[in-house]
């Protein structure tokens, strides 16, 4: 995947989003497939609530990224791509 701008990230979020509770979110595993585990870990390191959370039903919980977290993961991904391009 190429470097993404804000409009592309928003469109990607809308395409991948699922409803959890009362908001659209992207499950962590799907975000990791798109941007890589390091990008998702970065987004989750910023803080619970605004970037990521866990929704539980019975004995199952799903960890997800909010739109803000998705932006953070995409930004990390973009920076990785830019860094790699500089090293070429």
C-alpha positions as a Markdown table, in Angstrom:
| # | Residue | x | y | z |
|---|---|---|---|---|
| 1 | Unk | 0.0 | 0.0 | 0.0 |
| 2 | Unk | 1.2 | 3.5 | -0.8 |
| 3 | Unk | 1.4 | 6.5 | 1.5 |
| 4 | Unk | -2.1 | 7.7 | 2.4 |
| 5 | Unk | -3.5 | 11.2 | 2.9 |
| 6 | Unk | -6.3 | 12.1 | 5.3 |
| 7 | Unk | -9.1 | 11.6 | 2.8 |
| 8 | Unk | -7.8 | 8.2 | 1.8 |
| 9 | Unk | -7.5 | 7.1 | 5.5 |
| 10 | Unk | -11.0 | 8.2 | 6.2 |
| 11 | Unk | -12.3 | 6.3 | 3.2 |
| 12 | Unk | -10.3 | 3.2 | 4.2 |
| 13 | Unk | -11.8 | 3.6 | 7.8 |
| 14 | Unk | -15.3 | 3.8 | 6.4 |
| 15 | Unk | -14.7 | 0.7 | 4.2 |
| 16 | Unk | -13.3 | -1.4 | 7.1 |
| 17 | Unk | -15.4 | -0.1 | 10.0 |
| 18 | Unk | -17.9 | -2.2 | 11.9 |
| 19 | Unk | -20.4 | -1.1 | 14.5 |
| 20 | Unk | -19.4 | -1.8 | 18.1 |
| 21 | Unk | -21.7 | -0.3 | 20.7 |
| 22 | Unk | -22.7 | 3.1 | 19.2 |
| 23 | Unk | -19.7 | 3.9 | 17.0 |
| 24 | Unk | -17.9 | 2.7 | 14.0 |
| 25 | Unk | -14.5 | 1.1 | 14.7 |
| 26 | Unk | -11.9 | -1.1 | 13.1 |
| 27 | Unk | -11.0 | -4.4 | 14.8 |
| 28 | Unk | -7.3 | -4.5 | 15.8 |
| 29 | Unk | -6.5 | -7.5 | 13.7 |
| 30 | Unk | -7.8 | -5.9 | 10.6 |
| 31 | Unk | -5.9 | -2.6 | 11.3 |
| 32 | Unk | -2.8 | -4.7 | 11.8 |
| 33 | Unk | -3.3 | -6.4 | 8.4 |
| 34 | Unk | -3.5 | -2.9 | 6.8 |
| 35 | Unk | -0.8 | -1.0 | 8.6 |
| 36 | Unk | 1.3 | -3.7 | 10.5 |
| 37 | Unk | 1.5 | -4.7 | 14.1 |
| 38 | Unk | 4.0 | -1.9 | 15.0 |
| 39 | Unk | 1.6 | 0.8 | 13.8 |
| 40 | Unk | -1.3 | -0.7 | 15.8 |
| 41 | Unk | 0.9 | -1.0 | 18.9 |
| 42 | Unk | 1.9 | 2.6 | 18.5 |
| 43 | Unk | -1.8 | 3.7 | 18.2 |
| 44 | Unk | -2.6 | 1.7 | 21.4 |
| 45 | Unk | 0.3 | 3.1 | 23.3 |
| 46 | Unk | -1.2 | 6.5 | 23.1 |
| 47 | Unk | -4.1 | 5.7 | 25.4 |
| 48 | Unk | -7.4 | 3.9 | 26.0 |
| 49 | Unk | -10.7 | 5.5 | 25.0 |
| 50 | Unk | -9.6 | 8.0 | 22.4 |
| 51 | Unk | -7.6 | 5.7 | 20.2 |
| 52 | Unk | -8.6 | 2.1 | 21.2 |
| 53 | Unk | -10.8 | 0.1 | 23.5 |
| 54 | Unk | -12.1 | -3.3 | 24.2 |
| 55 | Unk | -15.8 | -4.3 | 23.9 |
| 56 | Unk | -16.8 | -7.4 | 25.8 |
| 57 | Unk | -19.8 | -9.7 | 25.2 |
| 58 | Unk | -19.9 | -12.6 | 27.7 |
| 59 | Unk | -16.5 | -14.2 | 27.9 |
| 60 | Unk | -15.3 | -12.6 | 24.6 |
| 61 | Unk | -13.7 | -9.2 | 24.1 |
| 62 | Unk | -12.7 | -7.5 | 20.9 |
| 63 | Unk | -10.0 | -4.9 | 20.8 |
| 64 | Unk | -10.6 | -2.1 | 18.3 |
| 65 | Unk | -9.3 | 1.2 | 17.0 |
| 66 | Unk | -11.4 | 4.3 | 16.9 |
| 67 | Unk | -11.1 | 6.8 | 14.0 |
| 68 | Unk | -8.4 | 8.6 | 16.1 |
| 69 | Unk | -6.5 | 5.4 | 16.6 |
| 70 | Unk | -6.9 | 4.5 | 13.0 |
| 71 | Unk | -5.3 | 7.9 | 12.1 |
| 72 | Unk | -2.5 | 7.2 | 14.5 |
| 73 | Unk | -1.8 | 3.8 | 13.0 |
| 74 | Unk | -1.9 | 5.2 | 9.5 |
| 75 | Unk | 0.5 | 8.0 | 10.5 |
| 76 | Unk | 2.9 | 5.5 | 11.9 |
| 77 | Unk | 2.6 | 3.5 | 8.7 |
| 78 | Unk | 3.2 | 6.6 | 6.5 |
| 79 | Unk | 6.3 | 7.5 | 8.5 |
| 80 | Unk | 7.6 | 4.0 | 8.0 |
| 81 | Unk | 7.1 | 4.3 | 4.3 |
| 82 | Unk | 8.8 | 7.7 | 4.1 |
| 83 | Unk | 11.7 | 6.5 | 6.2 |
| 84 | Unk | 12.2 | 3.5 | 3.9 |
| 85 | Unk | 12.0 | 5.7 | 0.8 |
| 86 | Unk | 14.8 | 7.9 | 2.2 |
| 87 | Unk | 17.0 | 4.9 | 2.7 |
| 88 | Unk | 16.8 | 3.8 | -0.9 |
